Amino acid sequence: MKRLALMLALTTVCAFSVGVPISPASALETPEAKTEAGDAASEALVDMMEVFGFKQLKPGQYLWRDVPASAGPERVVISLTDQLAYLYRGDSLMAVATISTGVEGRDTPTGIFTVLDKQPFYRSKKFDNAPMPWMQRIDQYGVALHGGYNPGYPASHGCIRLPVAFAKKLYGVTGLGTPVYIGS
């Protein structure tokens, strides 16, 4: 219920901000959003064990199961602590993948974000034209979900690197506005 109220508030703020750019990072990095995202990340690990069993994924691995679109809208949950990404359809866990997030000093932001832009292939404007396949940008500063090197620990400039095959599948089921919860 709390999640629904927060997303409704976000939708309302965005809908009434015609001509005024909203900073998704500041709008969604409130203490309440950070708490909600952290709770979602903790719950996701439990869901993973219930759905997929006690599996330990190695860097670059992911698990995916079919969940019908009728189960509900998609949302992505990121656990910085566990270095895992989770995809839900409605309340059903659909997939989990290893990730690599930002290093200290170039931290991945926490809170609740939405997919703002998608491109099947993109190059970083900030970091040496680095390739970002299956890019889904979540803030105006360039933080994105994308395929990339996945060593099993934080190693990015703040983005959420996903196994490339998982990034491609994720790109295919999410849309602009898909919520992305990033918790510790």
Secondary structure, DSSP 8 states (H G I E B T S, - for coil): -HHHHHHHHHHHHHHT-TTS---HHHHH-SHHHHHHHHHHHHHHHHHHHHHH-S----TT-EEE----GGG--EEEEEETTTTEEEEEETTEEEEEEE-B-B-TTS----EEEE--EEESS-B-TTTTT-B-TTEEE-STTS-EEEE----SS--BSSSEEE-HHHHHHHHHH--TT-EEEEE-
